[in-house]
Amino acid sequence: MILLVIKFYDMDFFFIRDFEHKYRFFTSDPIHPIEKEFSRLKKIWVAAKQKLMLLPKKTLAQEQAFEKASKQDQEINILHAGCLDEKKIKKRFYYFLQKQRTKHIFLLAGETLLLPISGLMALLPGPNVFFGVLALIMYTHWQSLRGINKILKLGYVFSPAAYFSEWEKAIYAEIDLNLDNTLEKIKEEYNIKNIKKILWK
């Protein structure tokens, strides 16, 4: 089990496996609605944001983390639990980024094809929420893609951090009490309010 903490200036970014051993990428920032505003169609965007926030917290947290990464302008420092050597850690993270990059490109391509169809729904009564949600999802994926490309461009440095070995042991032991206690400690240490929804159930 590998946990990485990615630091951008005064913000903590994390690259860690959840209880299903899937990698999750997120920040210490609380999950919040997309900040982008489209004043002409305010009612549609307000409704669309509410719908978008219904997505799984794991998904929202990761997209938000990539969006934050797009604003960085220096090499990224990544802390990990020290279970693997630097070469293997770099390879794991690089493949993770490449997979996410490909995924976001395909998602944007598919969403672009759906955009004209969603526009036709404007003929129906009421605000075209489907169009608004699709537009916000496209904006989110585009920002995420920018963040992924920025990380790959800036590069990253890895350093071991033994503090997170407790989380690794709890996952492999599959003891719910240990998982809960460990997540509470991480929550307090890094002030991550949605840590359970991101890494556990």
N, C-alpha and C positions, 0 to 999 in steps of 0.2 A: 504494500500500500504506500502510495506516495502522496505527500502533501506539499504544495508549494505556496509560499506567500510572496506575492509580487508587490513591490513597493514603488509607487510613483510619487515622489516628493513626500507629502504628508498623508497620503492615502494608501490604505492597504488593499492589495488585490490578491486573490487566492486562486490557486489551481490545485484542486483536491478531489480525491475520489469520494463518492457518497457511499451510503451503506450497501448499495448494489455494485460497488466497485467501478462506477462510471465516473469519468472525470467531469468536474464542474468548475467553471471559471466565473468568479464574481468579485465584487468589491465590498468594502465595509460600509458603503453608503446604503441607507434604507432604500428599498424598492419604491419607486415613485413613478407617476405618469410621465409620458413624454413631454418635454418642455416646449417643443415646437408648437407655435400657434398659427392658425390660418384665419385671420380676422373676417374675411368675406363670408366664410361658411362656419361661423362660430358654433351654432347649434349642432351641426353635424360633427364637428371635431370634439366637442364636449361629450356627446353621446358615444363617439368612437373610442375616446380615451377610456371611458368607463368599461366598454366591452373588452378593450385590449388588456385592461388590468385583471380580467378574469382568467387570463392565460396562466399556466403553472408558474409558480414563483421561481422555480429552477430556470425556466426559459427566460423570464423577464430579467432575472439577476444576471444571467450570462450576456444577454444583449446589452444591458446597461453597462456591464464591465467593458465590453468591446467599444462601446460608444465613448466611455471615459478614456480608453486607451488612445483613441483617435486624436485626443487633445495634448498628448505628451510630446516632448521634443528632446528627450535624452534617453540614453541606454537604460533598459529596464533591469532592475535587480530582483532576482527571484530566489526566495528562500525555500529549501525543501528539507525533508526529514532525514536525509543522508542515507537512505536505504540503497540507493543506486549511485554509481559513480557519475561524475559530471557528464561524460560522453553519453551515457544511457539516458540521463535526465533530459539532456538537450534534444536527443532524438525523439523521446516521448512527446515533449512539448512541441517540437517542430511538426511532427505528424498530426498532432491535435490541431494545430493552427491550419495546416494544409487541408485537413478534412473539413474544418469549419469554413474555410475560404471557399472550397468547392461547393459545399452545401448552400452557402449564402448566394453564390452566383446562380445556382439552379433555382433557388427560391425566387430570386428577383426576376429571372427569366419567365418563370411560370406566372408570377404575379402581374408582370407586364402584359401577358396574354389575357389575363382576367380583367384588366382595368377597363377596356371598352365595354365589356359585358356589364360590369358594375355601374358604368355610366348610364346604361339604358334603364336601370332601376330608378333613375330620377323621374321617370314617367309615373311611378307609383306615388300615391299620396303620402305625405309626411317626409321628414328628412331622410336622405339617402345614406343611412348609417353603414350599409354594406360597403359603399364606395369610400366612406370616411375611414372605416376600419382597415380596408385594403390599402388605402393611401398611407396610413400611419404605419402599417406593417412593412410596407415597402420602404418608407423612410427609415424605420428602425433597422431593417436588414442592410440598407445602404450604409448607414452610419457604422454598423457592426463590421461590414466589409472594409470600410476605411480604417477602422481600428485594428483589424487583423493585419492589413497591409502595413500599417504604421509600426506594429510590433515587429513584423518581419524585417522592416527596413531599418529600424533603430538598433535591433539586436538586443541581447539579454545576457546577464551574468547570473550564475547560480552559486548559492552559498548554503551550507547545511544549517538546519535549525532543529535541534533535538526536542524542543518543546512539544512538537506535534506527534511524537511517537506514541503518546497516550491514546490519541484518536485512532492510530493504526492498530494498536493492540485491541482496542475495544471493538473495532470492526471485525477483525478476524476471530475474536472470541465469540462474537454474535450474542453478546449479553446486553439486552436492552437497557438495563439499569446503568451499565458502564457507558453505553453510548449516550444516554440522556445526561449523565453527570458530566461527561467530557464536553458535550455540546454546550452545556450551561457555562462551563469554564471558558470556552472559546467565545461564547456570546458576551460574557463579562469583559474578557480581555480586549476584544476588538469591537465591542459595541455593535454586533450584527444581530439585529432584531429578528430576522427571518431565517436564522441559521438552521433551525430544525426543518423548515419547509424546503430549504435548499439542499441539505445533505441527508436528511432522514425522511420520515414519512409525512 
